[in-house]
Amino acid sequence: MNGDVFLQRITDLVKPIVEERGYILYHVEYVKEAGENYLRIYIDKEDGGVGLSDCEMVSRRVSELMDENDPIEDKYFLEVSSPGIFRTLFTDEHLKRYTGEQVDIKTKSVFKGKKKFTGILKSFDINNVILSVDGENLEVPREKIKIINLNNFSFSGEN
């Protein structure tokens, strides 16, 4: 099973559990770090206020679900957490939700003399992400983007 199909299967299993408890499934990843496998589930709320007890509750239920369905053959560690205040924006849904917010974009290689840009996320399309940097619009081709993170996130919606 390829990685995308595998992650989609995990997402399809986990999403109902997360949503029935009133959370948003922000992101799922399965990674190998220091020789260990990790299944990471990131949950969020509309107001962004995910706490330790929220993560523990979801973790217990997801753990039970994974034991019942056994979709992962290898030994792994389950981690459930919030996406954090400097959350990575993975999807178009994330970009849409945080349009108007300050973000950092790191590029895979030097682009316009730099590898990191900080600005206000203005818009995006299938090919580009547009930032306002010092009052000027900057179009960064998606193919050049390594990662996009929120820079100045506030739970109250005020920055």
Summary of the structure (lengths in Angstrom):
residues: 159
radius of gyration: 17.3
end to end distance: 42.9
largest distance: 53.2
contacts: 426
relative contact order: 0.13
helix: 28%
strand: 40%
